[in-house]
Amino acid sequence: MVMAIRGWSLMTVVVLALLGCGETEREANRMAATAQISATEWQVLTQKRVVFGHQSVGQNILSGIQSLAAQAGVNLPIVKSRTPVASGGIIHFFVGQNEDPSSKLKDFASTLENGVAQGADIALVKFCYLDFSGDSDAKQIAEEYNATLDRLGQQFPNTTFVAITAPLTVAQTGPKAWVKRLLGRTPSGFADNARRQEFNEILRARYGQQERLFDLAKIEAEGAGAHEYQSRPIEVLNPVLTYDDGHLNSQGEQIVAARLIKFLAALPSRQGG
């Protein structure tokens, strides 16, 4: 009898897991379908010069842009450089050190001040999920991020500085998470995503109304379901978009890339203004 109950329970878990996978895959397909890029959007983006400071998730997004451009037959230069580039397109570079967000802001600012901002229409700097842990002071990190963008915006008035919300990780669920809770421990992906959300909410309040926010976290969380930490809802990464609980897989790359392309194309140019 006990064996039968255990077998039934295991089968129930498997069936529910499969149903959940089906739902997340359908959500990912819906996300991709709603992010189609028009010929006009491609044309507008190729005429802009974008500077992007990032780490590995940023490289995931750039890989998605390259893939979408190749599929569309669009020539969009994506150049890794810390010096000015004559052509338009996306100039990018790795900033600072992971787990040290201050180093990324200082590196981004000094690189722009050393010339890479020359002729830039848009500039963005993105943190990594590794820059936040359950002990992070999200408010202090957000204040430093905002102050850096404010200062650079004053130095380079013809460049639009865009804020990007911090990327997320998958929240641990299932039997392992249940056992951790039983032992009084928090499953992985809850405390650190809560700190990321604190940072992201500050950016949303500051830049959302100005239309200078690319909400990466919101895109990553679509279809991930409802999660709570300390009685508050939190956003987590949809498992169907990742191969290791943090970095984007090819499907995730293209979904986020398509949203970023559309966002960048819609931003008004400030050159000569």
C-alpha positions in Angstrom: 0.0 0.0 0.0 2.8 2.4 1.0 4.7 1.6 -2.3 1.5 2.2 -4.3 1.1 5.6 -2.6 4.7 6.5 -3.3 4.4 5.4 -6.9 1.2 7.5 -7.3 2.9 10.5 -5.7 5.9 10.2 -8.0 3.7 9.9 -11.1 1.7 13.0 -10.0 4.9 15.0 -9.6 6.1 14.0 -13.1 2.7 14.8 -14.7 2.6 18.2 -13.1 6.1 18.9 -14.1 5.4 18.0 -17.7 2.3 20.2 -17.7 4.3 23.0 -16.2 7.0 22.6 -18.9 4.2 22.7 -21.6 2.9 26.0 -20.1 6.3 27.7 -20.0 7.1 26.6 -23.5 3.8 28.0 -24.8 4.5 31.2 -23.0 7.9 31.5 -24.5 6.4 30.9 -28.0 3.9 33.6 -27.3 6.6 36.0 -26.2 8.6 35.3 -29.4 5.5 35.8 -31.5 4.7 39.2 -30.0 8.2 40.5 -30.6 8.4 40.5 -34.4 10.7 43.2 -35.7 9.6 45.3 -38.6 11.8 46.4 -41.5 11.5 50.0 -40.4 12.7 49.1 -36.9 15.8 47.4 -38.3 16.5 50.4 -40.6 16.2 52.8 -37.7 18.5 50.8 -35.5 21.2 50.4 -38.1 21.4 54.2 -38.3 22.0 54.6 -34.6 25.2 54.2 -32.6 24.7 52.3 -29.4 27.3 51.8 -26.6 26.7 48.9 -24.3 28.7 47.9 -21.2 27.9 44.4 -19.9 29.0 40.9 -18.8 27.9 37.4 -19.8 24.1 37.9 -20.0 24.8 40.9 -22.1 26.8 38.7 -24.4 23.8 36.4 -24.6 21.6 39.3 -25.7 24.1 40.4 -28.3 24.2 36.8 -29.7 20.5 37.0 -30.0 20.7 40.2 -31.9 23.3 38.8 -34.3 21.1 35.7 -34.9 18.0 37.8 -35.6 19.9 40.2 -37.9 21.3 37.2 -39.8 17.8 35.7 -40.2 16.5 39.1 -41.5 19.4 39.7 -43.8 20.3 42.9 -42.0 23.8 44.3 -41.7 24.0 45.5 -38.2 27.7 46.0 -37.0 28.3 44.7 -33.5 31.9 45.6 -32.5 33.7 44.9 -29.3 35.8 48.0 -28.6 36.7 50.5 -25.9 37.7 53.2 -28.5 35.4 55.1 -30.9 34.2 53.3 -34.0 33.5 55.1 -37.2 30.5 53.1 -38.3 27.1 52.9 -36.6 25.7 49.8 -34.9 26.5 48.5 -31.4 29.8 49.1 -29.7 30.2 46.9 -26.6 32.7 45.9 -24.0 32.8 43.9 -20.7 32.7 46.2 -17.7 34.3 45.7 -14.3 34.1 42.6 -12.2 31.2 40.4 -11.4 30.0 40.6 -7.8 31.4 44.2 -7.7 28.7 46.5 -9.2 30.7 49.6 -8.3 33.6 48.5 -10.4 31.2 48.2 -13.4 29.9 51.7 -13.0 33.4 53.2 -12.7 34.7 51.2 -15.7 31.7 52.2 -17.8 32.0 55.9 -16.9 35.8 56.0 -17.5 35.5 54.2 -20.9 32.9 56.6 -22.1 34.9 59.6 -20.8 38.0 58.3 -22.7 36.2 58.6 -26.0 33.9 55.7 -26.8 30.9 57.9 -26.2 31.9 60.1 -29.2 28.9 60.2 -31.5 26.8 57.8 -29.4 23.1 58.1 -29.7 22.3 55.6 -26.9 24.4 54.2 -24.0 23.5 51.4 -21.6 25.2 49.6 -18.7 23.9 46.4 -17.4 24.6 44.5 -14.1 24.8 40.7 -13.9 22.7 38.5 -11.6 26.0 37.8 -9.8 26.1 41.4 -8.6 23.3 40.7 -6.1 23.1 38.3 -3.2 20.7 38.0 -0.3 22.9 40.4 1.6 23.2 43.1 -1.0 22.2 46.7 -0.2 20.0 47.1 -3.3 19.1 50.7 -2.5 22.7 51.8 -2.2 23.6 50.0 -5.5 20.6 51.7 -7.2 21.6 55.1 -5.9 25.2 54.7 -7.3 23.7 53.5 -10.6 21.4 56.5 -10.9 24.1 58.9 -9.9 26.4 57.5 -12.6 23.8 57.8 -15.3 22.9 61.3 -14.2 26.5 62.5 -14.3 27.2 60.9 -17.7 23.9 62.4 -19.0 25.2 65.9 -18.1 28.6 65.2 -19.7 27.1 63.8 -22.9 23.9 65.7 -23.5 23.4 64.3 -27.0 23.4 60.7 -25.8 20.4 59.0 -24.3 21.4 57.0 -21.2 19.1 54.0 -20.7 18.8 52.1 -17.5 18.5 48.3 -17.5 16.9 46.2 -14.8 19.1 43.4 -13.3 18.7 40.0 -14.8 17.1 37.2 -12.7 17.8 33.6 -11.8 15.5 30.6 -11.6 13.9 29.9 -8.2 14.4 26.4 -6.8 11.2 24.5 -6.6 10.2 20.8 -6.3 11.3 18.2 -3.8 14.7 19.8 -3.0 13.0 23.1 -2.2 10.4 21.4 -0.1 13.1 19.6 2.0 15.0 22.9 2.5 11.9 24.6 3.7 11.3 21.7 6.0 14.8 22.2 7.5 14.1 25.9 7.9 16.3 26.9 5.0 15.4 29.1 2.0 15.6 27.5 -1.4 18.0 29.1 -3.8 16.9 31.9 -6.0 14.6 33.6 -3.6 16.6 35.9 -1.4 18.9 37.1 -4.2 16.0 37.7 -6.6 14.3 39.7 -3.9 17.4 42.0 -3.7 17.4 42.3 -7.5 13.8 43.2 -7.4 14.4 46.0 -4.9 17.0 47.4 -7.2 14.7 47.0 -10.2 11.8 48.7 -8.6 13.9 51.7 -7.9 14.9 51.9 -11.5 11.3 51.4 -12.7 10.1 54.3 -10.5 13.0 56.5 -11.7 13.2 55.8 -15.4 9.9 54.1 -16.4 7.9 57.3 -16.9 10.8 58.8 -18.8 10.8 55.8 -21.2 14.5 55.3 -20.5 14.2 51.9 -19.0 14.7 48.5 -20.7 13.0 46.1 -18.3 15.1 43.0 -18.8 13.8 41.4 -15.6 10.2 41.8 -16.6 10.8 40.0 -19.9 12.7 37.2 -18.2 10.0 36.7 -15.6 7.1 36.4 -18.1 5.4 33.0 -17.7 7.5 32.0 -14.6 4.4 31.9 -12.4 3.9 33.5 -8.9 6.6 33.3 -6.3 6.9 34.9 -2.9 9.7 35.7 -0.5 9.0 36.9 3.0 5.3 37.4 2.1 6.1 39.6 -0.9 5.8 38.7 -4.5 9.1 38.4 -6.4 10.1 38.0 -10.1 12.2 35.0 -11.1 13.6 33.8 -14.4 11.3 31.6 -16.5 13.2 28.2 -16.6 12.4 27.8 -20.3 14.6 30.7 -21.2 17.8 29.4 -19.6 20.3 26.5 -19.8 21.9 26.9 -16.4 19.3 28.8 -14.2 20.9 32.2 -15.0 22.3 32.6 -18.6 19.9 32.7 -21.5 19.6 29.8 -23.9 19.1 30.4 -27.7 15.4 30.9 -27.3 15.9 33.3 -24.4 18.5 35.2 -26.3 16.3 35.9 -29.3 13.2 36.8 -27.2 15.2 39.4 -25.2 17.1 40.6 -28.2 13.9 41.2 -30.2 12.5 43.3 -27.3 15.7 45.3 -27.1 15.8 46.0 -30.8 12.3 47.3 -30.8 13.0 49.4 -27.7 16.2 50.9 -29.1 14.6 51.7 -32.5 11.7 53.5 -30.7 14.0 55.9 -28.8 14.2 59.4 -30.2 17.7 60.6 -31.3 19.2 63.5 -29.4 22.1 64.1 -31.7 22.4 67.8 -32.5 19.7 68.6 -30.0 
